[in-house]
Amino acid sequence: MANTISKPLSAFGPDFPFAYDDWLANNAGLGSIPADRQDTEVAVVGGGIGGLVAAHELMKLGLVPVVYESGRLGGRLRSQRFGAADDVIAELGGMRFPRSSTAFFHYVDMLGLSTRPFPNPLTPAAPTTVIDLGGVPLYAETLDDLPPLFREIAEAWDTALNEHADFADMRAAIDSRDANEVRRRWSALVERWDDRTFYDFVASSRSFSELSFRHREVFGQVGFGTGGWDSDFPNSMLEILRVVLCGFEDNQHLIVGGAEQVPRGLWSLQVDGQSLDSLHRGAPRPGVAAIRRAGDDTIDITDRNGVSQGYSAVLIATQSWLLTTSIDVDETLFSQDHWMALDRTRYMQSAKTFVMVDRPFWNDRDPVTGRPPLAMTLTDRNTRGTYLFDNGPDQPAVICLSYAWEADAAKVLTMSAHHRTRLAIETLKKIYPDTDLACHVIGEPITVSWESDPDFLGAFKGALPGHYRYNRRMYSHFMQDAFPSTQQGVFLAGDDVSWTPGWAEGAVQTALNAVWGIV
């Protein structure tokens, strides 16, 4: 039998089936720059993971990236420390990264960062899960510990994916990295599901229609993989199919010490004796106020201090709405079709509230019941998802008291961190009446609502039915051969440009696309 090289499951498509991990591993690098263009300055607007991956790769190619950033480096990979506790963090943005994100993990591994399994419900990393619905808490370690209703839901979901979304054959094509087969099968699914919602898929599938409304309701509240998904019910079903086909709900890891180490590591990483940090003398340029075309070959960037500089290429990795609301952008830089796509992008709301506690007390067990005083919790109450992060015995630990989306996030939007904390603790007290959670809390709480941040205006994109054409325009913008000269030279990147919003992998892939376009 011939030897075959096994490739890891990766986000290979389905919309753009390309092996980014192979490209990154190529000994020849991502490309080459002619000698007479070496040391050319390229503007990079936005210092999140997309912008900094692009800047790092441009620097490796011999160009000089000039990064503009209006806030802190890292974007939505934001790890905030509790007071003076250096190793105790709240992950305000991305916090769980599927191993299928092979392009993203290329940089994680290159930086030598450690990871460990994320404590998702019903996984070994979360020894006990409590599902609290309708005021009834259910303790479980695996799916088999739950009532039959949950097994029926899981089986209905698997059946629906195979019967109505070609899941097994699509996953096999992605697994084998067969680009032609992926394209052929995915094109049929786009035709079938672009104009239909996630809820429509669930409600109209034969496997779910044979069950009760309660099954669909619980599926929305508990979901699959990481938790409840009813906040995604209005989204295009294509969004959900990408998640499951690319394995984004499986084998998720956290970055030990914080996800922000990835963009900050790229900022300080030395390449041939220089780094992005040294190129910028310690800090990026200020935020951008205007982007204007100064001539056929020059694009002017004006920062918030009024300083202007011309570039032959500009990479924009900001939240896309900022281009129509906060930055004065020359309209001729994009076609009206691209302006429509930029403006029609829909962003989802998200809220998280974290506290530091004195120790991982949830590892204690009641001597009578054998149950812990607190567990990873999914509920239909306002906290929705509660996650526990253990830093070792008798070490300060972290609880994400509440991780909520859309309407549940909007309910707490105007609340202070302390108000959110009290509300969450009072809610969890109803599920764990014998646990005095508050007595373990130390330090100040940390919270975030991404939609209230003027640089982000939301957590990430959530495409609605009919948005495939907009997604395609945004993602393919890096291929500019057919553009008029007035629309060439500006490249879009970031997870809201990608097919996979909300995942760092999408930001990395679009950054690599933009680098290719610039080269």
C-alpha positions as CSV (number, residue, x, y, z in Angstrom):
1,M,0.0,0.0,0.0
2,A,1.3,3.4,-0.9
3,N,2.2,5.8,1.9
4,T,-0.2,8.7,2.3
5,I,0.5,11.9,4.2
6,S,-2.4,12.7,6.6
7,K,-3.4,16.4,6.7
8,P,-5.2,17.9,9.7
9,L,-8.8,19.0,9.3
10,S,-8.5,22.6,8.4
11,A,-10.7,25.5,7.4
12,F,-10.2,24.5,3.8
13,G,-13.0,26.4,2.2
14,P,-15.8,25.7,1.6
15,D,-16.2,29.0,-0.2
16,F,-12.5,29.4,-1.2
17,P,-10.9,26.0,-0.9
18,F,-7.2,26.9,-0.5
19,A,-4.6,25.3,1.8
20,Y,-3.4,28.4,3.7
21,D,-1.4,26.2,6.1
22,D,0.5,24.6,3.1
23,W,1.2,28.1,1.7
24,L,2.5,29.3,5.1
25,A,4.8,26.2,5.4
26,N,6.3,26.7,2.0
27,N,10.1,27.1,2.2
28,A,9.9,29.8,-0.5
29,G,7.7,31.9,1.6
30,L,4.5,33.7,0.5
31,G,6.1,35.3,-2.5
32,S,8.9,37.7,-3.5
33,I,9.3,41.4,-4.1
34,P,11.5,42.7,-6.9
35,A,14.7,44.3,-5.7
36,D,13.7,47.8,-6.8
37,R,10.6,47.6,-4.6
38,Q,12.3,46.4,-1.5
39,D,11.8,48.8,1.5
40,T,8.6,50.3,0.0
41,E,6.3,51.5,2.8
42,V,2.8,50.0,3.0
43,A,0.1,51.3,5.2
44,V,-1.7,48.9,7.5
45,V,-4.8,50.4,9.1
46,G,-5.8,48.4,12.2
47,G,-3.6,46.6,14.7
48,G,-5.7,43.5,15.4
49,I,-4.7,40.0,14.5
50,G,-5.5,40.5,10.8
51,G,-3.5,43.7,10.6
52,L,-0.5,42.4,12.5
53,V,-0.3,39.1,10.6
54,A,-0.3,41.1,7.4
55,A,2.3,43.5,8.7
56,H,4.6,40.7,9.9
57,E,4.4,38.9,6.5
58,L,5.0,42.2,4.6
59,M,8.0,42.8,6.7
60,K,9.3,39.3,6.0
61,L,8.9,40.0,2.3
62,G,11.2,43.1,2.5
63,L,8.5,45.8,2.6
64,V,8.1,48.3,5.4
65,P,4.6,48.1,7.0
66,V,3.4,51.3,8.7
67,V,0.7,50.3,11.3
68,Y,-2.0,52.7,12.3
69,E,-4.1,51.9,15.4
70,S,-6.6,54.0,17.3
71,G,-6.7,51.9,20.5
72,R,-4.7,49.0,21.9
73,L,-2.9,46.4,19.8
74,G,-4.7,43.1,19.5
75,G,-8.2,44.2,18.4
76,R,-10.7,41.6,19.5
77,L,-8.0,39.3,20.9
78,R,-8.1,41.2,24.1
79,S,-6.8,39.7,27.3
80,Q,-7.4,41.9,30.3
81,R,-5.6,41.2,33.6
82,F,-7.2,41.4,37.0
83,G,-5.4,44.1,39.0
84,A,-1.9,43.1,39.9
85,A,-2.5,39.4,39.1
86,D,-0.4,39.0,36.0
87,D,-1.4,35.5,35.2
88,V,-5.1,35.9,35.9
89,I,-7.0,37.2,32.8
90,A,-10.4,37.8,31.3
91,E,-10.6,37.0,27.6
92,L,-12.9,39.8,26.4
93,G,-12.7,38.8,22.8
94,G,-11.7,35.5,21.1
95,M,-11.1,32.9,23.8
96,R,-11.6,29.5,22.1
97,F,-9.8,28.5,19.0
98,P,-10.5,25.3,17.1
99,R,-7.5,23.3,16.0
100,S,-8.9,23.3,12.5
101,S,-7.7,27.0,12.4
102,T,-4.5,25.8,11.0
103,A,-3.4,29.2,9.6
104,F,-4.0,30.9,13.0
105,F,-2.2,28.1,14.9
106,H,0.8,28.5,12.5
107,Y,1.5,31.8,14.4
108,V,0.5,30.4,17.8
109,D,3.1,27.6,17.3
110,M,5.7,29.9,15.8
111,L,5.5,32.1,18.9
112,G,5.9,29.0,21.1
113,L,2.6,29.6,23.0
114,S,1.0,26.9,25.1
115,T,-2.6,25.9,24.7
116,R,-5.0,23.6,26.5
117,P,-8.5,22.3,25.8
118,F,-11.2,24.9,26.4
119,P,-13.8,24.0,29.1
120,N,-16.8,23.7,26.8
121,P,-19.9,21.9,28.1
122,L,-19.8,18.1,28.3
123,T,-16.1,17.9,27.6
124,P,-13.3,16.5,29.8
125,A,-12.0,20.1,30.2
126,A,-15.3,20.9,32.0
127,P,-15.6,17.9,34.4
128,T,-19.2,18.7,35.2
129,T,-21.8,20.6,33.2
130,V,-25.2,21.9,34.4
131,I,-28.0,22.5,32.0
132,D,-30.6,24.6,33.6
133,L,-33.8,25.0,31.6
134,G,-37.2,26.0,32.9
135,G,-35.9,26.1,36.4
136,V,-34.7,22.5,36.4
137,P,-30.9,22.0,36.7
138,L,-29.5,18.8,35.2
139,Y,-26.0,17.7,36.1
140,A,-24.0,15.8,33.5
141,E,-20.5,14.8,32.5
142,T,-21.4,13.4,29.1
143,L,-24.4,13.6,26.8
144,D,-25.5,10.1,28.0
145,D,-26.1,11.5,31.5
146,L,-28.9,13.7,30.2
147,P,-32.5,12.8,29.6
148,P,-33.5,11.2,26.3
149,L,-34.7,14.6,24.9
150,F,-31.1,15.7,24.5
151,R,-30.0,12.6,22.7
152,E,-33.0,13.0,20.4
153,I,-32.0,16.6,19.6
154,A,-28.3,15.6,18.9
155,E,-29.4,12.8,16.6
156,A,-32.0,15.1,14.8
157,W,-29.2,17.7,14.2
158,D,-26.8,15.1,12.8
159,T,-29.5,13.6,10.6
160,A,-30.6,17.1,9.3
161,L,-27.0,18.0,8.4
162,N,-26.6,14.8,6.4
163,E,-30.0,14.8,4.7
164,H,-30.3,18.5,3.9
165,A,-26.7,19.8,3.8
166,D,-24.6,16.9,2.4
167,F,-22.5,17.0,5.5
168,A,-20.7,13.7,5.4
169,D,-19.6,14.0,1.8
170,M,-18.8,17.7,2.1
171,R,-16.7,17.1,5.2
172,A,-14.9,14.2,3.4
173,A,-14.1,16.5,0.5
174,I,-12.7,19.2,2.9
175,D,-10.8,16.5,4.8
176,S,-9.1,15.3,1.6
177,R,-8.6,18.9,0.4
178,D,-10.3,18.1,-2.9
179,A,-10.9,21.7,-4.1
180,N,-12.9,20.8,-7.2
181,E,-15.2,18.5,-5.2
182,V,-15.6,21.1,-2.4
183,R,-16.5,23.7,-5.0
184,R,-19.0,21.5,-6.8
185,R,-20.9,20.4,-3.6
186,W,-20.8,23.8,-1.9
187,S,-22.2,25.6,-5.0
188,A,-25.3,23.4,-4.7
189,L,-25.6,24.2,-1.0
190,V,-25.3,27.9,-1.6
191,E,-28.1,27.7,-4.2
192,R,-30.3,25.9,-1.7
193,W,-29.6,27.7,1.6
194,D,-28.4,31.3,0.9
195,D,-31.9,32.7,1.2
196,R,-32.9,30.7,4.2
197,T,-32.3,31.1,7.9
198,F,-30.7,28.7,10.4
199,Y,-34.1,28.4,12.1
200,D,-35.7,27.6,8.8
201,F,-33.2,24.8,8.3
202,V,-34.0,23.3,11.7
203,A,-37.8,23.7,11.6
204,S,-38.2,22.4,8.0
205,S,-35.9,19.4,8.4
206,R,-37.6,16.1,8.5
207,S,-35.8,14.9,11.6
208,F,-36.8,18.0,13.6
209,S,-40.3,18.3,12.2
210,E,-41.0,14.8,13.6
211,L,-40.2,16.1,17.1
212,S,-41.9,18.7,19.3
213,F,-41.4,22.4,19.4
214,R,-39.7,21.8,22.7
215,H,-36.9,20.0,21.0
216,R,-36.3,23.0,18.7
217,E,-36.5,25.4,21.7
218,V,-34.0,23.4,23.8
219,F,-31.7,23.0,20.7
220,G,-31.7,26.8,20.5
221,Q,-30.9,27.2,24.2
222,V,-28.3,24.5,24.5
223,G,-27.2,24.2,20.9
224,F,-24.3,22.0,19.8
225,G,-20.6,22.1,20.7
226,T,-20.1,25.3,22.6
227,G,-23.6,26.1,23.8
228,G,-26.8,27.9,22.8
229,W,-27.4,29.0,19.3
230,D,-30.8,30.6,19.2
231,S,-29.1,34.1,18.8
232,D,-28.0,32.8,15.4
233,F,-31.4,31.5,14.3
234,P,-32.0,34.6,12.1
235,N,-28.7,34.2,10.3
236,S,-28.2,32.6,6.9
237,M,-27.8,28.9,7.2
238,L,-24.6,29.1,5.2
239,E,-23.0,30.8,8.3
240,I,-23.8,27.7,10.4
241,L,-22.8,25.2,7.7
242,R,-19.3,26.8,7.5
243,V,-18.9,26.4,11.2
244,V,-19.7,22.7,11.4
245,L,-18.0,21.8,8.1
246,C,-14.7,23.4,9.1
247,G,-14.8,21.8,12.6
248,F,-15.0,25.2,14.3
249,E,-17.2,23.7,17.1
250,D,-14.8,20.8,17.8
251,N,-11.4,20.4,19.6
252,Q,-11.3,24.0,20.8
253,H,-8.3,25.3,22.8
254,L,-7.5,28.4,24.8
255,I,-4.1,30.2,24.8
256,V,-2.5,29.8,28.1
257,G,-1.7,33.3,29.4
258,G,-4.1,35.0,27.0
259,A,-5.0,35.2,23.3
260,E,-3.6,38.7,23.1
261,Q,-0.1,37.2,23.2
262,V,-0.5,36.2,19.6
263,P,-0.8,39.7,18.0
264,R,1.5,41.2,20.6
265,G,4.0,38.4,19.9
266,L,3.9,39.2,16.2
267,W,4.5,42.9,17.1
268,S,7.7,42.1,18.9
269,L,8.9,39.1,16.8
270,Q,12.4,39.6,15.3
271,V,12.9,39.0,11.6
272,D,16.4,39.5,10.3
273,G,17.2,41.7,13.2
274,Q,14.1,43.9,13.1
275,S,10.6,43.8,14.4
276,L,7.3,45.7,13.9
277,D,8.0,47.2,17.3
278,S,11.5,48.5,16.3
279,L,10.2,49.7,12.9
280,H,7.7,51.8,14.8
281,R,10.0,52.8,17.6
282,G,7.7,51.3,20.2
283,A,4.2,52.3,19.2
284,P,2.0,52.3,16.0
285,R,0.9,55.5,14.3
286,P,-2.3,57.1,15.6
287,G,-5.7,56.2,14.4
288,V,-6.7,57.1,10.8
289,A,-8.9,60.1,10.1
290,A,-8.9,60.1,6.3
291,I,-8.0,57.9,3.3
292,R,-7.8,59.8,0.0
293,R,-6.4,59.1,-3.5
294,A,-3.7,61.6,-4.2
295,G,-2.9,60.3,-7.7
296,D,-3.1,57.1,-9.8
297,D,-0.3,55.5,-7.8
298,T,-0.6,57.2,-4.4
299,I,-3.1,56.9,-1.6
300,D,-2.8,59.4,1.2
301,I,-3.4,58.4,4.9
302,T,-4.1,61.2,7.3
303,D,-3.9,60.3,11.0
304,R,-5.9,61.9,13.8
305,N,-3.1,64.3,14.5
306,G,-3.4,65.7,10.9
307,V,-0.2,64.1,9.6
308,S,-0.5,62.8,6.0
309,Q,1.7,60.3,4.2
310,G,1.3,58.8,0.7
311,Y,1.5,55.0,0.0
312,S,1.3,52.9,-3.1
313,A,-0.6,50.2,-1.2
314,V,-2.9,50.3,1.8
315,L,-4.2,47.4,3.8
316,I,-7.4,48.1,5.8
317,A,-8.1,45.7,8.7
318,T,-10.6,47.7,10.7
319,Q,-14.3,47.1,11.4
320,S,-15.8,47.8,8.0
321,W,-18.5,50.2,9.2
322,L,-15.8,52.6,10.3
323,L,-15.2,53.3,6.6
324,T,-18.6,54.8,6.2
325,T,-19.0,56.4,9.7
326,S,-15.7,57.4,11.3
327,I,-13.0,57.6,8.6
328,D,-13.3,60.0,5.7
329,V,-12.7,57.6,2.8
330,D,-12.6,58.7,-0.8
331,E,-15.7,57.1,-2.5
332,T,-13.8,56.4,-5.7
333,L,-11.5,53.9,-3.8
334,F,-14.3,51.3,-3.9
335,S,-17.0,50.4,-6.4
336,Q,-20.6,51.0,-5.4
337,D,-21.1,47.3,-5.2
338,H,-18.3,47.1,-2.6
339,W,-19.7,50.1,-0.7
340,M,-23.0,48.3,-0.6
341,A,-21.4,45.2,0.8
342,L,-19.4,47.2,3.4
343,D,-22.5,49.0,4.6
344,R,-24.9,46.0,4.6
345,T,-22.6,44.0,6.9
346,R,-24.5,43.1,10.0
347,Y,-22.8,42.9,13.4
348,M,-23.9,40.8,16.3
349,Q,-24.0,42.0,19.9
350,S,-22.1,40.3,22.6
351,A,-21.6,40.8,26.4
352,K,-19.2,39.1,28.8
353,T,-18.8,39.6,32.6
354,F,-15.8,38.1,34.4
355,V,-14.8,37.9,38.1
356,M,-11.6,36.7,39.8
357,V,-12.1,34.2,42.7
358,D,-9.8,33.2,45.4
359,R,-9.4,29.6,44.2
360,P,-11.1,27.0,41.9
361,F,-13.6,26.1,44.6
362,W,-15.7,24.2,42.0
363,N,-13.3,21.3,42.3
364,D,-14.7,20.7,45.8
365,R,-17.3,17.9,46.0
366,D,-20.3,17.5,48.3
367,P,-19.6,14.4,50.4
368,V,-23.2,13.3,50.1
369,T,-24.2,14.1,46.5
370,G,-20.8,14.0,45.0
371,R,-21.6,17.2,43.1
372,P,-19.5,20.4,42.8
373,P,-20.7,23.7,44.2
374,L,-20.5,25.2,40.7
375,A,-20.2,23.9,37.2
376,M,-19.9,25.0,33.6
377,T,-23.5,26.2,33.1
378,L,-25.9,26.6,30.2
379,T,-29.2,28.1,31.0
380,D,-32.2,29.9,29.6
381,R,-31.7,32.6,32.3
382,N,-30.0,35.9,31.6
383,T,-26.4,34.6,32.2
384,R,-26.9,32.0,29.3
385,G,-23.3,30.6,29.5
386,T,-21.0,30.4,32.6
387,Y,-17.4,29.2,32.2
388,L,-14.8,28.2,34.8
389,F,-11.1,28.8,34.3
390,D,-8.7,26.9,36.7
391,N,-5.2,28.2,37.1
392,G,-4.2,25.4,39.5
393,P,-5.0,24.3,43.1
394,D,-5.3,27.1,45.6
395,Q,-4.4,29.7,42.9
396,P,-6.7,32.6,41.9
397,A,-9.2,31.5,39.3
398,V,-11.6,33.1,36.8
399,I,-15.3,32.8,36.2
400,C,-17.0,34.1,33.1
401,L,-20.2,34.7,34.9
402,S,-22.2,35.5,31.8
403,Y,-21.5,35.1,28.0
404,A,-24.6,36.4,26.2
405,W,-25.5,37.4,22.6
406,E,-27.9,39.7,20.8
407,A,-31.1,40.4,22.9
408,D,-29.5,38.9,26.0
409,A,-26.5,41.1,25.5
410,A,-28.7,44.1,24.9
411,K,-30.4,43.6,28.2
412,V,-27.3,44.5,30.1
413,L,-25.8,47.1,27.7
414,T,-26.4,50.1,30.0
415,M,-25.4,48.3,33.2
416,S,-22.2,48.9,35.1
417,A,-19.7,46.0,35.7
418,H,-20.9,45.8,39.3
419,H,-24.6,45.7,38.3
420,R,-23.9,43.0,35.7
421,T,-22.0,41.0,38.3
422,R,-24.7,41.2,40.9
423,L,-27.3,40.2,38.4
424,A,-25.3,37.2,37.3
425,I,-24.5,36.1,40.9
426,E,-28.2,36.4,41.8
427,T,-29.1,34.3,38.8
428,L,-26.6,31.6,39.5
429,K,-27.8,31.5,43.1
430,K,-31.1,30.2,41.8
431,I,-29.3,27.3,40.2
432,Y,-26.9,26.7,43.0
433,P,-28.8,27.7,46.2
434,D,-26.3,26.2,48.6
435,T,-23.3,28.0,47.0
436,D,-22.0,31.4,48.3
437,L,-20.3,32.4,45.1
438,A,-19.9,36.1,46.2
439,C,-17.7,35.2,49.1
440,H,-15.1,33.8,46.8
441,V,-14.9,36.9,44.5
442,I,-11.8,39.1,44.9
443,G,-10.9,42.3,43.0
444,E,-13.0,44.2,40.6
445,P,-15.1,42.6,37.9
446,I,-14.3,43.0,34.2
447,T,-17.0,43.3,31.5
448,V,-17.3,44.2,27.8
449,S,-20.1,45.0,25.3
450,W,-18.4,45.2,21.9
451,E,-21.2,47.1,20.3
452,S,-20.6,50.1,22.6
453,D,-16.9,50.3,21.6
454,P,-16.6,53.0,18.9
455,D,-13.8,51.1,17.2
456,F,-15.8,47.9,16.9
457,L,-19.5,48.6,17.0
458,G,-20.3,44.9,17.5
459,A,-18.7,41.5,18.2
460,F,-18.5,40.2,14.6
461,K,-20.4,39.8,11.4
462,G,-23.6,37.7,11.2
463,A,-24.7,37.4,7.6
464,L,-28.5,37.4,7.0
465,P,-30.2,35.4,4.2
466,G,-29.3,36.8,0.8
467,H,-26.0,38.2,2.0
468,Y,-23.8,35.7,0.1
469,R,-23.3,38.1,-2.8
470,Y,-22.0,40.7,-0.2
471,N,-19.7,38.2,1.4
472,R,-18.3,37.2,-1.9
473,R,-17.6,40.9,-2.9
474,M,-15.8,41.5,0.4
475,Y,-13.7,38.3,0.4
476,S,-12.7,38.5,-3.2
477,H,-11.7,42.2,-3.1
478,F,-8.0,41.2,-2.9
479,M,-8.2,40.0,-6.6
480,Q,-8.0,43.4,-8.3
481,D,-6.8,42.7,-11.9
482,A,-10.2,43.7,-13.3
483,F,-10.7,46.8,-11.2
484,P,-10.2,50.3,-12.7
485,S,-7.0,51.9,-11.6
486,T,-8.8,54.3,-9.2
487,Q,-10.0,51.2,-7.2
488,Q,-6.6,49.4,-7.1
489,G,-4.1,49.5,-4.2
490,V,-6.5,49.4,-1.2
491,F,-7.0,45.9,0.3
492,L,-9.5,44.7,2.9
493,A,-8.7,42.2,5.6
494,G,-10.2,41.1,8.9
495,D,-12.8,38.6,10.1
496,D,-15.7,40.7,8.9
497,V,-14.3,40.4,5.4
498,S,-13.9,36.7,5.7
499,W,-16.4,33.9,5.1
500,T,-16.0,32.9,8.8
501,P,-16.8,35.9,11.0
502,G,-16.0,35.6,14.7
503,W,-13.0,33.3,14.2
504,A,-9.4,34.4,14.2
505,E,-8.8,32.0,11.3
506,G,-10.9,34.2,9.1
507,A,-8.9,37.3,10.0
508,V,-5.6,35.5,9.3
509,Q,-6.8,34.1,5.9
510,T,-8.0,37.5,4.7
511,A,-4.7,39.1,5.9
512,L,-2.8,36.6,3.8
513,N,-5.0,37.3,0.8
514,A,-4.3,41.0,1.1
515,V,-0.6,40.3,1.4
516,W,-0.8,38.4,-1.9
517,G,-2.7,41.2,-3.5
518,I,-0.1,43.7,-2.4
519,V,2.8,41.5,-3.7
